Amino acid sequence: MWQPIKINLKRFISHEESEYTFKNGVAEIISGINLDDDGQESNGSGKSAIIEAIIFALTGDSFRKVKAIDLIMNDEDSADISMELQNNVLNKKLVIVRKLERKKSWTVRVFINDIEKTDLPTVNDYNKYIIDLIGISRDDLMNYFVVSKDRYVSFFNSSDTKKKEIISRFSGANLIDNVDAYIDADVKDIDKKMSEVNNSISKLD
């Protein structure tokens, strides 16, 4: 399983330059002190920006569905995000580096154990590669892994079908979904051979 190690933000939303280190692969509760008005929607301390950066680093898409250009700090020409993840089972390190620019197309670079992956033609291809590599969908990431008051779906409030799908995927049970079909094919093959053998025996008799 991939665990996040750290994420770096430069000129991203309200962060001029910040680094957040995850503890044991988990981001603890991120809070910001509001010194002005407890009732206001945002206190500008940058909590949502960290969540936004995590989602954007992993998917290439905004958590709040805003334009990528709006994620760049005001009066800046570009923003940078770098996120590092580790998979101890596979003994692999994944580093995702994204750059947003106001006047140019944004880019993504992917490094596996410090070796850059360069064989994919488009940013969308890299986005799909990252999601496939970490093994969770964008919806699962936002609903079950990155917990935010703005967008949160409780596992327990999900439909039975969705619960079974999630449990199956994370337990590895989905790997045997098609086993019945293979077994049926083997049984039919064996039945055919047995029938041929019985016919041969009948002829000899």
N, C-alpha and C positions, 0 to 999 in steps of 0.2 A: 504494500500500500504506500502511496506517495504521501509524504508529510511535508508541509511547508516549513521552510527554515527561516527565511527572511524576505522582506520586500523593501525596495528602495524607491523613493519618489523624488523627482526633481521637477519643480515648476508645475506641479500637478494640482489643480484646483486651488486649495489654500495652503499647500505644502511647498515652500520654496526648496527645501531639501530635508528629507526625513528618512529614517530607516526604522522599520519595525521588525523585531525578532520574535518569532513564535516560540512558545515554551512547550516542548514535547509534541510539536506538530499542531498545537492548538493556540488560537488567538484568544487570550483571556478577555474578559469584559473590558471594552474600550469606552472610557467615559471622558467627558469634558466638563470643566467647571464653568457654569454660567454665572457671571458676576453682574449681569445686567437685569435680565427679565426671565424668570423661571417659566413664564407662559409662552415665550416665543418659540417658533418652530425650530430654529437652528441657532446655536450660539457661536458658530463659526470656528469651533475648536479643531475641526478636521477629522472627526470620527467617521462621518459618512465617506469622506475622501479615501480613507484607508480601505473601507469595504469596496468602494468603487474601484480602487486600484487593484485589489485582489481579483475581482470579477473580470476587469478589463485585461489584466495580465494573462489570465487563464483562458478567456474566451475571445478576446478582441472586440468585445461589445460592452456597451454601457449598462450598468446595473439599473439605472433609472431611465434608460432609453433616451438619453440626451445625445446630441451630436458630439462626435469625438473632439471637434474643435473647441467645444465648450468646456472640455476637461483641462484645457491649457490655462495656466494662471493668467490673470489679466495683465495686459501689457507685455507678455512674453511671446516669443515666436515659436517656442516648442516646449514639449514636456517629455520626460523620460520615466519609464517604469522598468524595474528589473526585479524578477522574483525567482527565488531559488527553492527547489524541492528536492527531497531525498527519498529514495526507495531502498531500504536496507535489505529487503528480500532479494531484489535484483542487483543490489550493490551498484546503483546508478544515481547520478546527480543530474537534475534537470534545471537548466537556467533559461528563463524566457526574458528577452529584452525587447521592449517596445518603445518606439519613438513616434510622437505625434508632432506634426508641424502644421502651421497655419497655411502656408503657401505651397506645401508639397504633400504627396501621398504619404500616409504613415506606414511605418515598416515594422517588421518583427524578425528577430533572430532567435534561433533555438540551439542550445548547446547540450549535448549528452556527454557527461564525464569530460567536460571542457573541450569537446570536439564539436564544431559547428555543423549542423545539418543544413546542407545547401541544395538538396535535390528536389525541392518542391517549388513549383512555378509561381504560386500566388500566395498572398496573405491568407485568403480563405482556406487554402490547402493546409497552411501551417496551423490555422485555428482548429481545423478538423483533426489534424495530427495530434495536437496537444490534448484535446478532449478525449480522443480515442486512447491515447497513451495513459492518461490518468484514470480512465475507465469509468467516468461518471458523466451524465448528461448535463447540459447547461441548466436545465430546470432543477435537477437534483442538487446541483451546486448551490443554486440560489435559495432553494426551499429547505434543504436539510443540512447543509454544511456551513453556509454563511448566514447566520441568524441576524435578521434586522427587523426592527419593529415596522418598517415600511413595507416589507414583503416577506411574510413568513407563513408557511403552511405546516401545521402540526402533522407529524406522521400519524398520530392517533386519530386525527380528524379526516385523514385520507380515506378514499374508498377501499373496500376489501381487495378489489382487483389491484389497485395501486400498491397497497401494502404487500401483497403476495409478490408482485413484480419486483419491488425494492428488496425484500428479504431474499428472494430467489437470486437476484443479481449479486448481492453482497455476500451471500453464503456460498455462491458458486453452484447452486442447484440448477441454474439455467443451463449449465454445461451438459446436463443429462436430459434436457427437454426432448431431444429427438431420438433418445435411446430406443424407445418402443418401435419406431420405424425400422431401425437397424436390426433389432431382435426379430421382428416379423419377417424381414427379408431373409435373415439367416435360417429361420424356421422353415420358410417356404423352400429354400434351397435344399435343406436337409430332407424335407418331406419328398421332394422330387427325386433325390438320390435314393432314398429308401424305396420309393415306388419302383425305380429302375431295377434295384437289387431284387425286390420281391418278384418282379416280372421275370428276371433272369432265373431265379430259383424255380418259379412255376414252369418255365420252359424246360429246365433240366429234369424236373420231376416227371 
